[in-house]
Amino acid sequence: MKKEKIELEYSVNTTLKILYYRIYNPSGLEEWFADSVTIKRNIYNFKWNNSEQKAELIAKKKNKFVRFRWDDIKDNSYFELRIEKRDITGDVSLYITDFVKPEEKEETKDLWEEQVNQLKRTLGV
């Protein structure tokens, strides 16, 4: 089944450096994305309650973005967390790109919304 690309945008009132730490560093990711995060080479091991999943860090640029591919994915899909600061306003946004099965689109959007809300709570914004 062909996956659909979804792109989500969230305004996050913080600095690029602080937000990049939350999307790249294991301890930053543990604050909002997973219960536990460990890295061995470029493989991130994410744990939630009783589940666990590994993802390879396939691309990154400091204070810009990180891109992961889940270990059980055989196609070219990935998920990316990208941050941008608007020159005019100074606002910082988090852009999430993910690939999902059409029937999982709304559920995935809701999950990302929940995760980003947790991120905002940890940042106090």
N, C-alpha and C positions, 0 to 999 in steps of 0.2 A: 504494500500500500504506500502510495506517495505521501510524503509529509508536506505540510504547509509551513512556510516561514512566517513567524509572527514577530513583530517589532513593537516593543512597549517603551513608553517614555515616562519617567518620574522626575519631578523636580525635587532636589534634595538640598536643603539649605546648609551646606558645609563647604569645606575647601576640597580641591582636587586631591591633595596629598592625603587628607583624612579619609576620603571616600575610596581612594585607590588601596589604602591599607585594608579597608573592609572587604574589598573584592578580590584581593590577591593573597594576603597573609592568612595562614591557618587560624590564628587567634582572632583576627578580624572577621573571618567567615563564620567562626563559631558564635559570634555575637548575634548573627541574624539568619544565616543560611543553613547551618547544620549543627547538630548537638556536639559533634566531635569531628575535627579535620586534622589529618596527618599527611605529610608529603614524603615520598621516597622518589628521588630523582624528579621527574616531571609528572609523577602520578599522585594525584590527590585522592585520599581515601575519605569519603564523606560518610558519616554515621548519623542516623536518625532513629530514635527509639530502638526498634528491633530490626531495622534494615540498614544495609550498607551498600555503597556503590562507589566504584572507582571512576575517575575521569582523568584523562591526560591533558595537561596544559599544552596546547598546540601553538599558541601565539600570545604575545604580550608586548605592551609598550608602557613603560613607567608613566604613571599618572594619566593614562589614556584608556587602555582596555586590557582585558584578559579573555582568552577564548579557550574553551574546554570541549573535549569530545568524550562522551561516556564510553566506558570500555566495552559495553555490550552492543554498541552501534556499528553496523557494518556498512552504512552508507556514508555520504559526505556531510551529514548534518552535525551541528555543534550547538553550543550555547555560548553567547558572548555577553559580557558586561562591559559597557563602554561609558566613559564619563566625558562630558564636555562642559566647558564654561563659556557662556555667551559673552562676547566682547563688550557689547553695549550695556547690558544690564548687570553682568557679573554673576548671573544665576548659574548654578551648577545642576546639570541633569544627568540621570542615570538612564542609559538606553540598554534594553535587554533584547537580544535576538535569540530566538529559540525555534526549533523545528518540531512540529507535533502532528499526530494523526488528526485528520479533520474532526473526528468525533470527540477528541480530547482538547480541542481548542479552548473552549470556555473554561473548563476545569483548570487548564494550565495557566490561563490568564488570571484566574482567581488565586491560584497558588502563588504566582509571582507577586500579585497585589499584597497578599498576606505577608510574604517574605519581606518585601520592600517596606511595608508598614512596620514590621519588626526592626528593620534596619533604621528607620527614622526614629523609632522609640529609643534605640540604643544611642543614637546621636543627639537625642533630646530636641528634635525638630518636629 
